[in-house]
Amino acid sequence: MTPDVCPNCGADVPPNAKACPECGSDENTGWSEDARIGGLDLPDDKFDYDEFVKQEFGSERKPRGISWLWWIVAVVLILLFVFLFVK
């Protein structure tokens, strides 16, 4: 039986096709019950997201929020604008 989507590459397969038009998979190479989808590189059940984030971005956490310096700059700018409009 021809699948709607190739289990090997994910391309659409026309009805009654003998092989996938994209990768050439057929019943012997990709449509049998024993075929696996191995080309998608999906994480397995043991995937640890926190470990992945540590490997990709390092374990050092950056501080969040607005720094006190930016608060001072904002207040000074507001006071400057108020002073210029009042004068």
N, C-alpha and C positions, 0 to 999 in steps of 0.2 A: 504494500500500500504506500502510495506517495504522500509524504507529509506536506502541509501547507508552508512550513518554514523549515529550511535546512537545519538539522541539529548540529551540523559541523561548522557552518559559517554564519547562519542566521538570515540568509537571503530568502526572498520569497520564491517558492518553487511552483511552476505552473502545474495544473492538474494533469495526471497521466504522464508526467515527465519521467524519463529513464534515469536522469542524473541532474544534479544541481547545476543551473546555468552559470553560477559564479565560481564555485570551487571544484565542481566535477564529482562530488560525492555521490555515491549510489547506494543501493541496498547493502552491498558488501562492505563498503567503507564508512558509511555514516548514517544509514537509515535503519540499520538492524536494531533489535532490542538491546544488544550489548553495547551500542555506541554511547559515548559519553560526550558531554559538552566540555571540552577542555580548553578551548581557545578563548574563553571569556575572561579568564583570570579573576574569578570571583573569590572573595575570601571564604575560607572554610568556617565551620562552626566554632573552631578554637581561636578565631580572630580576636585579638585583644586591642581594642581601640585606643585605650590609654597608652599602651606600649608603642603603638604606631605613632601617636602624637609626639611622644618623647623622642622617638627615633627621627622623625621628620623635623621637628621644631626645637628640639633640645628640652632639657628639663627645667631651665631657668624660666620662671614666670615673670612676665613684665607687669608692672603696676598698672592698674586700670583707674580711670577717672581723670579729672582735670587737675593738673598740678597747681599748687598754691601760687606759683609764679604767674600762671595764666589768669587766675582769679584777680590778682593784683593789677595785671595789665588791663583786664576788662573793666575793673572799677575805675582806674585812672582814665581810661578812654571815655567812660560814661560821664565822669566828672568834668572832663575837658569839653565834651559836647554840651553839657548843661551850662557850663561857664560861658562858652562861646555864644550860645543862643540867648542867654539872659543878658549879656552885655550888649 
